[in-house]
């Protein structure tokens, strides 16, 4: 198995929800919840991983994001 590096330093990304999910597909609403965003103007700082980038890409029209 591959070893995890415990001291690996990931870059971080700040995500802010700027558009309401009302009227959007259920999978987009669930993606926002998965990112920890469920209300307007809520922001989260997350690790910049491929899975997080994929989730942001799916709802990129509902959020703003920047590297921290």
Secondary structure, DSSP 8 states (H G I E B T S, - for coil): -----TT----EEEEEE-S--TTS-HHHHHHHHHTT--STT-EEEEE--HHHHHHHHHTTTTEEEEE-
